[in-house]
């Protein structure tokens, strides 16, 4: 298994990124709930998708 050597994210850049991402994420959540999914289903689906993308970004194996 590959070992993660380093993952450093600036607090300031992370905060800026969250400010940009959050409105779209909230809209996605509201629209998906309006499509008939529960808030729990939406959050679990988003969490799984993020985990898969994160694993690819840091080159770690993921479970699907």
C-alpha positions as CSV (number, residue, x, y, z in Angstrom):
1,X,0.0,0.0,0.0
2,X,1.2,3.5,-0.8
3,X,1.9,5.7,2.1
4,X,0.6,9.3,2.0
5,X,3.8,11.4,2.3
6,X,2.2,14.8,2.9
7,X,-1.0,16.7,2.5
8,X,-0.8,20.3,3.4
9,X,-3.6,22.7,2.8
10,X,-3.4,26.4,3.9
11,X,-6.2,27.3,6.3
12,X,-6.7,30.6,4.4
13,X,-7.1,28.9,1.0
14,X,-9.3,26.2,2.5
15,X,-11.6,28.8,3.9
16,X,-11.7,30.6,0.6
17,X,-12.5,27.4,-1.2
18,X,-15.2,26.5,1.2
19,X,-16.8,30.0,0.6
20,X,-16.9,29.2,-3.1
21,X,-18.1,25.6,-2.8
22,X,-20.7,26.0,-0.1
23,X,-23.5,27.8,-2.0
24,X,-23.4,25.3,-4.8
25,X,-23.3,22.4,-2.4
26,X,-26.3,23.7,-0.4
27,X,-28.2,24.1,-3.7
28,X,-27.3,20.6,-4.8
29,X,-28.5,19.2,-1.4
30,X,-31.8,21.2,-1.6
31,X,-32.5,20.1,-5.2
32,X,-31.7,16.5,-4.6
33,X,-34.0,16.4,-1.5
34,X,-36.7,18.1,-3.7
35,X,-36.2,15.1,-6.1
36,X,-37.5,12.8,-3.4
37,X,-34.3,11.7,-1.6
38,X,-33.9,12.0,2.2
39,X,-31.3,14.3,3.6
40,X,-29.5,11.3,5.0
41,X,-29.4,9.7,1.5
42,X,-28.1,12.9,-0.1
43,X,-25.4,13.4,2.5
44,X,-24.2,9.8,2.3
45,X,-24.1,9.9,-1.5
46,X,-22.1,13.1,-1.4
47,X,-19.8,11.7,1.2
48,X,-19.1,8.6,-0.8
49,X,-18.4,10.5,-4.0
50,X,-16.1,12.9,-2.1
51,X,-14.2,9.9,-0.5
52,X,-13.7,8.3,-4.0
53,X,-12.4,11.6,-5.5
54,X,-10.2,12.2,-2.4
55,X,-8.7,8.7,-2.7
56,X,-7.8,9.3,-6.4
57,X,-6.3,12.7,-5.6
58,X,-4.0,11.3,-2.9
59,X,-3.5,8.0,-4.8
60,X,-5.0,5.8,-2.2
61,X,-7.1,2.7,-2.8
62,X,-10.8,3.2,-2.3
63,X,-13.7,1.0,-1.5
64,X,-16.7,1.2,-3.8
